[in-house]
């Protein structure tokens, strides 16, 4: 999920411009919704919980429920059509201040809109990063933890993102300097 611009239409649709293609976000966009939902869960857990609570009555229809959560998160944070990509080439979010008549009144103000980024690594991310620190290869980590190499890479990427680091080398320096595994 990279190089994406979103905007809201007057009719209430969410438009997605990705790779110079424009489309409406729809419930059937399962791959996109699943990936976006995972990002919200991993990096914006307070917003995710509030969105789950907001749409709890739709929970039995899982695909619609997840669509509503992702659509609302996008509407509240990325609705302007502008020259700044909402999801950068590195996959980070560029939030926009959205005009909303409920600012200051909405119980989700500064929770769903302008959410807090979680810098706390998950237990699994910490476990993967410890093994990287101990010089295990991605393949060895995958085998020992019984997860795919892609999952190992995702945990590494998420941990680096949470710590605002660019590379594994930066992480190793960070771990040494902060005595993370001592």
Rosetta blueprint (number, residue, H / E / L):
1 X L
2 X L
3 X L
4 X E
5 X E
6 X E
7 X E
8 X E
9 X L
10 X L
11 X L
12 X L
13 X L
14 X E
15 X E
16 X E
17 X E
18 X E
19 X L
20 X L
21 X E
22 X E
23 X E
24 X E
25 X L
26 X L
27 X L
28 X L
29 X L
30 X H
31 X H
32 X H
33 X H
34 X H
35 X H
36 X H
37 X H
38 X H
39 X H
40 X H
41 X H
42 X H
43 X H
44 X L
45 X H
46 X H
47 X H
48 X H
49 X H
50 X H
51 X H
52 X H
53 X H
54 X H
55 X L
56 X H
57 X H
58 X H
59 X L
60 X L
61 X L
62 X H
63 X H
64 X H
65 X H
66 X H
67 X H
68 X H
69 X H
70 X H
71 X H
72 X H
73 X H
74 X H
75 X H
76 X H
77 X H
78 X L
79 X L
80 X L
81 X L
82 X L
83 X L
84 X L
85 X L
86 X L
87 X E
88 X L
89 X L
90 X L
91 X L
92 X L
93 X E
94 X L
95 X L
96 X L
97 X L
98 X L
99 X L
100 X L
101 X L
102 X L
103 X L
104 X L
105 X L
106 X L
107 X L
108 X L
109 X L
110 X L
111 X L
112 X L
113 X L
114 X L
115 X L
116 X L
117 X L
118 X L
119 X L
120 X L
121 X L
122 X L
123 X H
124 X H
125 X H
126 X H
127 X H
128 X H
129 X H
130 X H
131 X H
132 X H
133 X H
134 X L
135 X L
136 X L
137 X L
138 X H
139 X H
140 X H
141 X H
142 X H
143 X H
144 X H
145 X H
146 X L
147 X L
148 X L
149 X H
150 X H
151 X H
152 X H
153 X H
154 X H
155 X H
156 X H
157 X H
158 X H
159 X H
160 X H
161 X H
162 X H
163 X L
164 X L
165 X L
166 X L
167 X L
168 X H
169 X H
170 X H
171 X H
172 X H
173 X H
174 X H
175 X H
176 X H
177 X H
178 X L
179 X L
180 X L
181 X L
182 X L
